[in-house]
Amino acid sequence: MARVDPELRRQMAEARAAVGPLTAVVTLREAGSEGTLDDPEGTGAMTAELLRRVEAAVGQGAEDVNVFRNLRSFAVVASPDFLAELLDQPEVEAATAGRRIDQLQDPR
C-alpha cells in the first residue's frame, strides 16, 4: 500500500463533500518492486497505463497530468474517487497533496 500524506487524505475527504478536484503528486515504485519502473523513459508509459486503468475503474478521467520522467513521479488533478483508486494501485509508492495555483494566497 502506498504511503499517503495525511494532508492529501484530509483534502480528499473535504473534496468529496464539495465534489471538487484535487491535486496530488504521485511517486512510482523503483525497479525491483511489484509493478515497477525500469528507467526514466518508462515513467510516461507507466503513468499513462495507470491513468487508463483507473479511468476504466471509476468511469472518469483525470483533469490534468504533468509527468516528471526523471523523478518517477507525476502531478495529477482529479476527483477524490479517482485519486483513491489511483492510490490503491501497486505501482504507486507514495503520494502527497499538491496545491493549485488558484488556491495559493498572496503573501503580502
Residue pairs with C-beta under 8 A, 6 or more apart in sequence:
1 88
2 87
2 88
2 89
2 92
2 93
2 94
2 95
3 93
3 94
3 95
4 87
4 94
4 95
5 94
5 95
5 96
5 97
7 96
7 97
8 22
8 24
8 83
8 95
8 96
8 97
10 97
11 22
11 97
12 22
12 80
12 83
12 84
13 80
15 21
15 22
15 79
15 80
16 80
16 81
19 79
21 63
21 77
21 78
21 79
22 77
22 78
22 79
22 80
22 83
22 97
22 98
23 75
23 76
23 77
23 97
23 98
23 99
23 100
24 75
24 76
24 78
24 83
24 86
24 95
24 96
24 97
24 98
25 73
25 74
25 75
25 95
25 96
25 97
25 98
26 73
26 74
26 75
26 76
26 86
26 87
26 92
26 94
26 95
27 71
27 72
27 73
27 92
27 93
27 94
27 95
28 36
28 37
28 43
28 46
28 47
28 72
28 73
28 74
28 91
28 92
28 93
29 35
29 36
29 37
29 72
29 90
29 91
29 92
29 93
30 36
30 37
30 72
30 93
31 37
31 38
31 39
33 93
34 90
35 89
35 90
35 91
36 91
37 43
37 46
37 72
37 91
40 69
40 70
40 72
41 69
43 67
43 68
43 69
43 70
43 71
43 72
43 73
43 74
44 67
44 69
46 91
47 65
47 67
47 74
50 86
50 89
50 91
50 92
51 61
51 62
51 65
51 76
51 86
53 89
54 62
54 82
54 85
54 86
54 89
55 61
55 62
55 82
57 85
58 79
58 81
58 82
58 85
60 79
60 81
60 82
61 78
61 82
62 76
62 77
62 78
62 82
63 77
63 78
64 75
64 76
64 77
65 74
65 75
65 76
65 77
66 74
66 75
66 76
67 74
68 74
68 75
72 93
75 98
76 83
76 86
77 100
78 86
83 95
86 92
86 95
87 95
